[in-house]
């Protein structure tokens, strides 16, 4: 599903305009990124958790060349147990 399709679906389901829903979703995204970047976990009941994780440094070998990949931060999403069961078909 593309972003514009998501906006249209949410607008239809909530009986709001596309522009209003787009504004809300953009604010939602900004808040999640800002808070997670600052080290906070964001829990969305019935969906999952966004959190910042630290990836360890590593060495990667591609086409006989060695590259050192430094330690870095990453965004991690973990689905709730009910969502995981839904995708497993349980």
C-alpha positions as CSV (number, residue, x, y, z in Angstrom):
1,X,0.0,0.0,0.0
2,X,1.3,3.4,-0.9
3,X,1.3,6.4,1.4
4,X,-1.5,8.1,-0.4
5,X,-3.6,5.0,-0.4
6,X,-3.1,4.7,3.4
7,X,-4.2,8.3,3.8
8,X,-7.3,7.7,1.8
9,X,-8.2,4.5,3.7
10,X,-7.8,6.2,7.1
11,X,-9.8,9.2,5.9
12,X,-12.6,7.0,4.8
13,X,-12.6,4.9,8.0
14,X,-12.5,7.9,10.3
15,X,-14.8,10.2,8.1
16,X,-12.1,12.8,7.8
17,X,-10.5,14.6,4.9
18,X,-7.4,13.3,3.2
19,X,-5.5,16.5,4.1
20,X,-6.4,16.2,7.8
21,X,-5.3,12.6,7.9
22,X,-2.1,13.4,6.1
23,X,-1.3,16.1,8.6
24,X,-1.9,13.7,11.5
25,X,0.2,10.9,10.0
26,X,3.1,13.3,9.3
27,X,3.0,14.5,12.9
28,X,2.8,10.9,14.1
29,X,5.9,10.0,12.1
30,X,7.8,13.1,13.3
31,X,7.1,12.3,16.9
32,X,8.0,8.7,16.6
33,X,11.4,9.4,14.9
34,X,12.2,12.2,17.3
35,X,11.4,10.3,20.5
36,X,13.1,7.0,19.3
37,X,16.2,9.0,18.2
38,X,16.3,10.4,21.8
39,X,16.3,6.8,23.2
40,X,12.6,6.4,24.1
41,X,10.5,3.4,23.3
42,X,7.2,4.0,21.6
43,X,4.6,1.4,22.3
44,X,1.5,1.1,20.2
45,X,-1.0,-1.2,21.8
46,X,-2.2,-4.0,19.5
47,X,0.6,-3.2,17.0
48,X,4.1,-3.2,18.4
49,X,7.1,-1.2,19.8
50,X,9.6,1.2,18.1
51,X,13.0,1.5,19.7
52,X,16.5,2.6,19.1
53,X,19.2,-0.1,19.1
54,X,23.0,0.0,18.8
55,X,24.5,-2.2,16.1
56,X,27.9,-3.5,16.9
57,X,30.8,-2.7,14.6
58,X,31.6,-5.5,12.1
59,X,33.8,-6.4,9.2
60,X,32.2,-7.1,5.8
61,X,33.9,-8.9,2.9
62,X,32.6,-8.1,-0.6
63,X,34.3,-9.2,-3.7
64,X,37.6,-10.0,-1.9
65,X,37.7,-6.5,-0.3
66,X,37.3,-6.0,3.5
67,X,35.2,-3.1,4.8
68,X,35.0,-2.0,8.4
69,X,31.5,-1.0,9.3
70,X,31.4,1.2,12.4
71,X,29.1,1.0,15.4
72,X,25.8,2.6,14.5
73,X,22.3,3.3,15.8
74,X,19.2,1.7,14.1
75,X,15.5,1.8,14.4
76,X,13.9,-1.5,15.4
77,X,10.2,-2.4,15.3
78,X,8.9,-5.4,17.3
79,X,5.4,-6.6,16.6
80,X,3.1,-7.6,19.5
81,X,2.4,-11.3,20.1
82,X,-1.1,-11.1,18.6
83,X,0.2,-9.5,15.4
84,X,2.9,-12.2,15.2
85,X,0.3,-14.9,15.6
86,X,-1.8,-13.3,12.9
87,X,1.0,-13.4,10.4
88,X,1.8,-17.0,11.3
89,X,-1.8,-18.0,10.6
90,X,-2.6,-19.1,14.2
